[in-house]
Each structure stands twice: as C-alpha cells, then as structure tokens.
Amino acid sequence: MAQNEESSERFWGQFHGPNIGYAEEQYELYKKDPEAVDPSTREIFERHGAPAWLEASGSDIQPSGTTSVKDVKKLTSAWKLVEAIRRFGHLEADIYPVGHDQTRKSSLVDPATYGLTEEDLESIPASWLWDKAPAGVDNGLDTIKELRKYYTGTITFEFDHVNNEQERRWLTNFIEEGNARANLSNEEKQQLLGRLVDVEGFEGFLHKTFVGQKRFSIEGLESMVPMLDQIVKYATNDKFEHIMMGMAHRGRLSVLAHVLGKPFDKIFSEFHTSPNKELVPSEGSMGINYGWTGDVKYHFGAEKEVKSDEQSTRITLAHNPSHLEFVNPVVAGFTRAAQDYRFQKGYPDRDENKAFGVVIHGDAAFIGEGVVAESLNLSGIPGYTTGGTLHIIANNLLGYTTNQTEGRSTRYASDLAKGFEIPIIRVNADDPIACVSAVRFAYEYRQKFHKDFLIDLVGYRRYGHNEMDEPRSTQPKLYQDIDNHPTAATVFANELEEKGALEEGAFEQMKEDVYQKLRDIYTGMKENQVEEAEADEVPKALRNGLSSIETAVPLERLKELNEGLLKRPEGFNGFKKVEKILKKRGEALEEGNKADWGAGEALAYASILSDGIPIRITGQDTERGTFAHRHLVLHDTETDEKYSPLHGLEQAEAAFDIRNSPLSEAGVLGFEYGYSVQAPNTLVIWEAQFGDFANAGQVIFDQFISAARAKWGEKSNMVMLLPHGYEGQGPEHSSARLERFLMMCAENNWIVANVTSSAQFFHLLRRQAALRDTESARPLVLMTPKSLLRNQRVASAPEEFAEGKFQTLRQQPGHKAVKKNVKRLLIGTGKVMVDLEETMDKSEEKYDWMQILRLEQIYPFPMKEMEKELKSLPNLEEIVWVQEEPKNMGSWDFVDNYLRELLKDGQRLRYIGRPHRAAPAVGVPNVHKTEQNHIIEEALQPTEGGDSQ
C-alpha cells in the first residue's frame, strides 16, 4: 500500500501550471459522475486517486488558471497507446517464420491513431506512463519503444481476457520487468543449438533411410523438444512425481526419442517393412510392452523415469489414436489420479504438486474439435481440476490441406482458450530462446495460480501431412516460402555465429556427429528371418472365466453397513421426503423385506469401501441419480451443505469420490478412463444421464476403452452405467445402443451386461472391484434400469446378497418348467423379461411347456451354462430370442451366432421383437404400448403341439 501511495504522489508531482487546473476540473467532474470524463482520464483517477496537492491541502477542488486541454489530451492519448501495446502488440509481433506478410502493421498500436507524434511522446516523462520504467527509459517515446520490444517481438502475449486483477498484475509485471525472455550464457545457447541439431538430424536420417514412410515429422517445430526438456527440468527440480503428456502424431517420434528416451534402434526396427525379415534392436535395448494386436508407431506412448537426488519423476506420454484431441481428457484423468490420495474415507486428499499435465495440440484441431472445449471446461471444476495444465499448440499453419481461413472463424487457433481465461503466449518456433522462455513463464504462472496456460508455438510443416502427399498442389505459395526457408537450427546457428557465440564450422561438425551416431546404430542392427507375421495371443488371464470370484457378504455385516448409512452429522437437516426413502432402505434387510435397486447399489459401495477399495463415480446428476433413486449426496435444507452417508461410514477404509459432472460425455468419459488407467486399484464408474448420451463419447469407447489393451497394453477396469429400456419415451431415451457395444466385443476386451435384480447388480459391482489391478481386469458396460428402479420385481431378498455370486444366466423368477414337456426355450435380456414376468403372473396359464432364461451377461457369452440348460431339455423344438429393441439393434445379431451353434437336428432358432427400424424407438407412447404388448403376447403363445390351457 505504501508503495502505491508513493507511486501516486510521484505521478501527481509531474503536473505543473495549467495542467494542475485542468486536472482539478476533471477530478471535480469525476467525483460527481465518473462516466462524465474520458475513459483514459477516469483510469488515471481510479489508479492514482485524487491529485496529491488536493489531498495535502484538504481543500475542495477549485478550477485555477488557464487550462491546457491539449496537453492533458496528449497524456491520456499516450496512456491509451501504452495500454494498446499491452493489449494488441501481438498484432504486430514477429511470430511467423514463414507464410505471413513481413510488413505487419496494426493501427491499434500506431501513435498516429491517437494523434501523437514522436515529439509529443518525447515531451511526456516516462514515469507518467509506466511506473516501473527501467533505467534508460526517460520519456514517452522511450517507453513506447521499450514496450514494443516486450510485446511485438518473437514472443508476444494475450491476456486481456483474464479478469482476475492479481493474475493480470503478475503477468504484466513478469513481462515488463524483463523476465519474459531468458538470458542464456553462450554455453547454454550452444546446448540449445545442439538439441535442435539432434532433432533435425534424427528426422533427416529417418527421411533418407526409410523413404516414403509416414512419420509425421516435427520439422518446422523443432523447438518443441527443448521446450519439453525445460518442463522436465522444472518438474524434477520441484520434485513432481509425474509429468503426464498427451499429443497427436505430429512430432511424436522425436518426442519419444529425445524426451522419453525411446531407443533409436527400437524406432528403426518399427520402420522396417521387409515381408520376411525383421530388423532387431541391439541386445540390451530398452523393451517397451504393447498389446497383442499393436498399433502404428506414431500412436504409441512411453514412460521414462528421471532421477535426481533421492527423488524420481516419471514422464508418461499417453498412447493416442489419430483422433487427435481425444487424448486431452485422458491425460487430465491421469494427472488427477496421480494427485489424489484415496486410502481414507471421505473425498480423496489432493496434492496438485505431485503431478501436472502437458498437452500438445494441433492448430486446426484445437479450434476445430469440440472435445477441446469440453476438456478446457473441466480445468476449473472441483472434481476434475488438476491445478493447471500446460498447453502447447504445435502450429504448422495448416490442417492437412486446409488453410486457416477454411478451418476457423477466429484470428488465432488459440482463441478458444480466451473463454476460459487462459493466458496465451505466441512464440516464433525459429527463436528457440523465446520458446524456452515461454515455458518458464507458463510454468511459473501454473505454480503460482494453479491454472491452465497456453503457448501457441508458431512454426510450419516442412513436408506434406504424412511425408507421402504433395502439399505444393494445395499450398503453392506457402511451400515456396518453406522451400526457401532455412531450418530452425540453421537460423539459430547463424545468429550465434554472428554474435561470436559459436565458432565457425562447429555447426557443421555437430550435424555430422549426429548423423554418424545414428548411422552407427542403424548399421549395428541385425536382420532376422521371421515366419509369416501374426498378432500375439490374448493374455491367458483374459481367456479365463470369472466364475471363481466370491462376492457374497455376511448378512450381519451388511446390516451393520446399512445401519451406518442412516447416520447423519449432528444438526444436519435432511430433506424429509428423501430421508423417508432412506429410512425405508434401512429396513430392507429385515426378514420378509427386499432391497430395491438403490439399496442394493448403496450396499455394494459400502461393502467395497469397507474392503479398502476406493470408488470414484461421476456423471450428469449422479449424486442424486437422474431418476432420483441414488441419494448418496444429501443437502442440508437450512445451509445447503452437502453430506454423503458413505463418507461418514465407520467401516469405510477408502475414499468415495462422487461428483456431478458438467454436461459433457466425451470429455468426462475420457477423463474417467484416464483416471482408471492411472489408478488401477480404484473402482471408477461413469454414469450416463440416459444411455444414448454415451453416443457423444463414441470415440473414447472405440479407440480407448474397448481396444486400448489390445493395441497398447493399457489396462482399465472402469464401469459404464447406461440407463436402457423401452418405456415409451421416444427414440432418444430408450436405447443405450447396446448393439454398438456388442459389435466391439472380442478377445474378452470387456464385459457387457444387462441385469434384472438389485442383488445381481450388487454382485456384479463387487466382482468388478475384485478384478482391480489384476491381469483379468477389463471394463464393464452395464445397461441399467429406469422405470424398473422402484419395481419390486427387481428388488432382492437379504439372502441373495449374503449368499451366492453373480449369475451370467438366470432362471425366470416365479416360473417353473416341466423339463420333459419343454418345447420352447425363451431367452432374453433386460426389461422385457420383467414385462414377461408381470404378464405371466396375471395369467392362469402355467407355461410349463416353456423354459425361460434371462441372459444377464451378454459378453463374454455364457456358452457352457447355456449348453448345460439345453442338455436338460430333451424335447426342445425351438430356441426363441425375445427383445424389445428393433431387430437390427439390441442383442439379436450378436447372440444369433452363439445360439445357432447350439441347435441340434430338428430344432430351430427364432426371433420375436420389433422389425428392422431406422430409429431406436417410436415416438408415440400408445404405439409403443401396442408394440410392446404384441411382443409379449407372441413370446408367450404356445409352440405348435404344445400343452396349453
């Protein structure tokens, strides 16, 4: 405060003669109405207060003398110009190595726009315009020149969209105190040049040795590697345990080789394409484990341990498919999981200085892909924040063959970040000192404010998108510039030579040394004869069944847990209607009662937590449950404070992290997947508001959850709860598109289930928790009920929780067939089987000529259990599959092959359900009801010759 007072006093001390009178006059107007004065003048009074001589005398403002409006207007105009340079200096910045008109001029930072000449500026003392003007900056003209150096060079800044005053002040001071550009010694500059030579030499060697092969080279953005080096250096110095990185394929091989330490010979071996030989890495080369089907070389990630003193930092580069930005939320999930401590009850404790994320984006993808906005939106939400991610846009001025004007509506690729108040640096990739300086700026901001920061690394792409296409046909002028433009290493080496920081000939020698090193590695490799190439086998643990896992919990223990769920903090004012529901749950395990879906779910979580297994469950409206069935987060009706009964549970030995998510599918689903991979001992659950909302996360399902283990060896045990069932709600909220998940079933990659009792749900969740961090681990896709949540037909008796285990195939409740009389085996899954049960209960028909089975686990398909059932039916004539979904949806196309294999001579397989349809369901409730009744009636009609009343 004292410093501010001193600054204001110094400012007002510069006023003399007529200017004093004008300032007094303006201040009187300002006191009456701040809007009555010019905005620049108003800003002076807001910043410096009343003129110092008025405060000293304590007198009222009195106009005095002849005022000079012209002089004060010059001062306020100079103020406007100074602020314009801070805000709009980026418009004249030297950030484009190629492909941009060299004469960059903006009227916004032109003194003439403000009616100012050089003489005008020279007449204004520097301290009037810039409180912290450095030595040698004496007047307004000096000020403008100095600030232009800071804001319009090869590194420039944009943070006018950041509304927090403390952050804005810090950012401004960092820049204007001269910290935004590092001062490197000659030795450090030579090391930086050496790093660029390493990268350029590696890419050049690949280009010449493996002609025409895709590698998505980093050339044009080589400075990215020393930037990442700096991040690693800062993180290890600050004793971070993890650096989590994600990037698309542009430059990935160089990052793997130079930042992650993937051996060069391993990379060379992956380029070898001989049909009957393989190029073998040298003995002792670091092994990297992948899945059994593999992936292309520029999609793989890697890990590296960096040790310093007694501390080690693990760098993880996430595997990523060609879906570019979808790795962003996955990396955020990795990071949050590495920060959370989950082994105490309540919410996890979080240390945001244990891990941080670095995400490298493409310029076209950053602005073009919606998942980027979803991911950025997570950055400040309590359940998803990671304390600040460092974003780098690898800006090569193109999206494949699409120009910027065709790829975005904004001036810059980075403009999306403004909506999230993320500070932005733009830096010329040909200036490696500016590039590593940008990293220091970003890192220090992250550490101080624990928020995201974005560096737009502006370079170019030296070849076509994948080294196989010809960019000169679509961007002839840009590639004329690129062809004539020297590499970043050459530009930097020439600069160092001119300044005497590099000896003549040293640069050529550095390049020769790198080439020779790579040549020696390559020629030292061996070729081995190989048999015809085949994918590896699925791990044995995945081929084994899951029936041996015990999931029952003694009844007394369940009752203790259930009682604990009713306890509340002293003085907690619960919502009476909800407390009534929960109190009824407390009686669910008494003799003669049953536990509905919500009670069974709560008991599953309570028992899992008491086993010391953490749980994280998120989704839209998950705390209460979309259908108001869960109520695992309660709100005090007086204070609105939140409380979860599972946090106060005495028996809990681990964290229960339950969160309502933002209205996002791809972003949140990717985050939870990443969390599950990084925290394999945690049961991670994502719930869709309605099952079909999962459609918006299809890339995460296709590329990560279903296939990541086969491609990359990446394990996840996460659970997806997808409400599914036909109740006349129309096309959108009926189907979770079960068929899509079944279409991706193979190699025991995940479990797909559709259960019809609370006990089955209980045992299935407990089985999934038991699979955590084992070779048998795999995701679970579960169709969950909507209207059935409160249906007593899905409620289970206490002994069903205390005994037995999950049944993949379940007998229809309340139905007993006479096996020698059975002509038809009716099989189905999910809600339609409960509809059948209700209809059969109302009928006088015994239906003893028909056996009915519920397929509760659709994949892995319970073939042995089904065979056993069929053997017990000696006079079976037909197997009938019944479903409520259209014929081209649901499970029919999937189970058809399995059931057909089981047919014996004389038996037939038949389908009952809706016909082929384009939409998942009809939109008129009455039509739905008619269709549903018809399906039920047809399913229960007797077989020809059957014994029926």
PEUR-V37177 format. One record per backbone hydrogen bond with DSSP energy under -0.5 kcal/mol. NH is the residue of the N-H (numbers start at 1). CO is the residue of the C=O. If there is no record, write none. Layout:
# PEUR-V37177
{{NH:CO} {NH:CO}}
This chain:
# PEUR-V37177
{{5:1} {6:2} {7:3} {8:4} {9:5} {10:6} {11:7} {12:8} {13:9} {14:11} {15:12} {19:16} {20:17} {21:17} {22:18} {23:19} {24:20} {25:21} {26:22} {27:23} {28:24} {29:25} {30:26} {31:27} {32:28} {33:29} {36:33} {37:34} {42:38} {43:39} {44:40} {45:41} {46:42} {47:43} {48:44} {49:45} {54:51} {55:51} {56:52} {57:53} {58:54} {67:65} {69:67} {72:68} {73:69} {74:70} {75:71} {76:72} {77:73} {78:74} {79:75} {80:76} {81:77} {82:78} {83:79} {84:80} {85:81} {86:82} {87:83} {88:84} {89:85} {91:88} {92:89} {93:90} {94:152} {94:153} {95:93} {97:95} {104:102} {105:103} {109:106} {110:107} {111:109} {113:110} {114:110} {114:111} {115:112} {116:111} {121:117} {122:118} {123:119} {124:121} {125:123} {126:138} {128:125} {129:125} {129:126} {130:126} {133:130} {137:134} {138:136} {140:121} {140:124} {143:139} {144:140} {145:141} {146:142} {147:143} {148:144} {149:145} {150:146} {151:147} {152:148} {153:155} {156:426} {158:424} {162:159} {163:161} {165:163} {168:164} {169:165} {170:166} {171:167} {172:168} {173:169} {174:170} {175:171} {176:172} {177:173} {178:175} {179:174} {180:174} {184:182} {189:185} {190:186} {191:187} {192:188} {193:189} {194:190} {195:191} {196:192} {197:193} {198:194} {199:195} {200:196} {201:197} {202:198} {203:199} {204:200} {205:201} {206:202} {207:203} {208:204} {209:205} {210:206} {211:209} {213:210} {221:218} {224:221} {225:222} {226:222} {227:223} {228:224} {229:225} {230:226} {231:227} {232:228} {233:229} {234:230} {235:231} {236:232} {237:233} {238:234} {239:236} {240:235} {241:354} {242:354} {243:314} {244:356} {245:243} {245:316} {246:358} {248:360} {251:216} {252:249} {255:251} {256:252} {257:253} {258:254} {259:255} {260:255} {262:256} {267:263} {268:264} {269:265} {270:266} {271:267} {271:268} {272:268} {278:528} {280:278} {280:526} {285:282} {291:711} {293:710} {294:710} {299:296} {300:296} {302:317} {304:315} {306:304} {306:313} {307:305} {308:311} {311:308} {313:306} {314:241} {315:304} {315:313} {316:243} {316:314} {317:302} {317:315} {318:245} {318:316} {320:299} {326:323} {327:324} {328:325} {330:326} {331:327} {332:328} {333:329} {334:330} {335:331} {336:332} {337:333} {338:334} {339:335} {340:336} {341:349} {342:340} {344:342} {349:341} {351:339} {352:350} {354:351} {356:242} {358:244} {359:390} {360:246} {361:359} {361:392} {363:394} {366:362} {367:363} {368:364} {369:365} {370:368} {372:369} {373:369} {374:370} {375:371} {376:372} {377:373} {378:374} {378:375} {379:375} {379:376} {380:377} {381:378} {384:381} {385:381} {390:357} {391:389} {391:453} {392:359} {393:455} {394:361} {394:392} {395:393} {395:457} {396:394} {399:402} {400:398} {401:399} {402:399} {406:403} {407:403} {407:404} {408:404} {415:412} {416:413} {417:414} {418:415} {419:416} {420:417} {421:418} {422:417} {423:421} {423:452} {424:158} {425:454} {426:156} {427:456} {428:154} {429:458} {431:428} {432:430} {435:431} {436:432} {437:433} {438:434} {439:435} {440:436} {441:437} {442:438} {443:439} {444:440} {445:441} {446:442} {447:443} {448:444} {449:445} {450:445} {450:446} {453:389} {454:423} {455:391} {456:425} {456:454} {457:393} {457:455} {458:427} {458:456} {459:395} {459:457} {460:220} {462:219} {462:460} {467:464} {471:469} {473:470} {474:471} {475:471} {479:475} {480:476} {481:477} {482:478} {483:479} {484:480} {485:482} {491:487} {492:488} {493:489} {494:490} {495:491} {496:492} {497:493} {498:494} {499:495} {500:497} {501:496} {502:496} {506:503} {509:505} {510:506} {511:507} {512:508} {513:509} {514:510} {515:511} {516:512} {517:513} {518:514} {519:515} {520:516} {521:517} {522:518} {523:519} {524:520} {525:522} {526:280} {528:278} {530:276} {536:292} {542:539} {543:539} {543:540} {544:540} {549:546} {553:801} {558:554} {559:555} {560:556} {561:557} {562:558} {563:559} {564:560} {565:561} {566:563} {567:564} {572:569} {574:572} {579:575} {580:576} {581:577} {582:578} {583:579} {584:580} {585:581} {586:582} {587:584} {588:585} {590:587} {593:590} {595:796} {596:594} {597:789} {600:596} {601:597} {602:598} {603:599} {604:600} {605:601} {606:602} {607:603} {608:604} {609:605} {610:606} {611:607} {611:608} {612:609} {613:608} {614:612} {615:655} {616:683} {617:657} {618:685} {619:659} {620:687} {621:619} {622:619} {625:621} {628:625} {630:624} {631:624} {632:623} {633:623} {634:643} {636:641} {637:573} {640:636} {643:634} {645:643} {647:644} {648:644} {652:649} {653:609} {655:342} {656:346} {657:615} {657:655} {658:656} {659:617} {661:619} {664:662} {669:665} {670:666} {671:667} {672:668} {673:669} {674:670} {675:671} {676:672} {677:673} {678:674} {679:675} {682:679} {683:614} {684:682} {685:616} {686:719} {687:618} {688:721} {691:723} {693:690} {694:691} {695:692} {696:693} {697:694} {698:695} {700:697} {701:697} {702:698} {703:699} {704:699} {704:700} {705:700} {706:701} {708:704} {711:707} {712:708} {713:708} {713:709} {714:708} {715:713} {719:684} {720:780} {721:686} {721:719} {722:720} {722:782} {723:721} {724:784} {725:734} {727:725} {735:731} {740:737} {741:737} {742:738} {743:739} {744:740} {745:742} {749:746} {751:779} {752:859} {753:781} {754:856} {755:783} {758:794} {761:757} {762:758} {763:759} {764:760} {765:761} {766:762} {767:763} {768:764} {769:765} {770:766} {771:767} {771:768} {772:769} {773:680} {774:771} {777:774} {779:749} {780:718} {781:751} {782:720} {782:780} {783:753} {783:781} {784:722} {784:782} {789:786} {790:787} {791:788} {794:791} {796:595} {798:593} {800:797} {801:797} {801:798} {802:798} {803:799} {808:806} {810:854} {812:852} {815:812} {818:848} {819:817} {821:818} {822:818} {822:819} {823:849} {824:849} {825:878} {826:824} {826:851} {827:825} {827:880} {828:853} {829:882} {830:754} {832:829} {833:830} {834:830} {834:831} {835:831} {836:832} {837:833} {838:834} {839:835} {840:836} {841:837} {842:838} {843:839} {843:840} {850:847} {851:824} {853:826} {854:810} {855:828} {855:853} {856:808} {856:854} {857:808} {858:752} {858:856} {859:752} {862:857} {863:861} {866:862} {867:863} {868:864} {869:865} {870:866} {871:867} {872:868} {872:869} {873:870} {874:872} {875:819} {876:873} {877:823} {878:823} {879:908} {880:825} {880:878} {881:879} {881:910} {882:827} {882:880} {883:912} {887:914} {887:915} {889:886} {892:889} {894:891} {895:891} {896:892} {898:894} {899:895} {900:896} {901:897} {902:898} {902:899} {903:899} {903:900} {907:904} {908:877} {910:879} {912:881} {914:885} {925:923} {928:924} {929:925} {930:926} {931:927} {932:928} {933:929} {934:930} {935:931} {936:932} {937:933} {938:934} {939:935} {940:936} {941:937} {941:938} {946:943} {948:946}}
